[in-house]
Amino acid sequence: MAQKPFFDKCFTQRRYENAHFNFTNLFMWRNIYSIRWAEQDGYLILQAEYDNHRFMLQPMGPDQGVEAVLEKMAAYCAAENRPFVLRGVEKFMVDIIEKWRPGQFMLTSERDNFDYVYNSKDLIELKGRKYHGKKNHINSFYRNYSNYQYFPLTAEWAPKCIESEMEWCKKKGCDEDAHLRGERDAVIEVLTHWDELKLTGGLLLISGKVEAFTFGEQLNSDTAVIHVEKANPDIRGVYPVINQKFCATAWQHLSFINREEDMGIEGLRKAKESYYPVKMTEKFNIVF
């Protein structure tokens, strides 16, 4: 947590649109992805590992000097006798790398990891026939749970949100799914360090019980990123309600909402597409 000021500085020195490029995301997933970091010439250098594959993220920092840092990253990998692999690379960095080492790398896209970006106004207002289904679910929720309450998520609510997460996990079978277990631990880590991370969140309370919660933060000058959205799957309409309430309460001053990737999960892709993104944040893999 002591590194947060340095990370935040690096992430604000230029515009990033990848939902993973912020301290919170790296902090909450650091154990699952074995994330390591270093400082090089004022840049943040990140290395991760998943399924026994080691890779690096693009260097984070100012406009000037990135080529020299890339050289040092390549030399580090060469000294370890392994390929120089970058994952989750944004398009602008692909262009920089092409000028740095033209034609010397293999480039592939990661469609499963493209971020879904929406107009915040669309998520708040849900106007038009294309959102008719969402509005039906929301109206059903209001009819059946008229006693609901919406509150900003604060540290005082964190223990109740952890209880909600644990119940969600029981229903979804986290004990049999390594990814869901990792997600559970990541969510609990954030809620345990809520005040230190300085996030924004919201929750739905029904009959004194937290039945949905969500949290995110401002990603860049005009975009918020939603890190987590969890709700009781047995309550019809609870997901669109928490989404709409959170966006209207916390993010109406921003133009866009990034709701992260679908990871190639069919149900998640269908859910994210049902909100009609206005653009996708492309991410690429580069191997030298």
Disulfide bonds with the S-S distance in Angstrom:
Cys169-Cys174 2.24
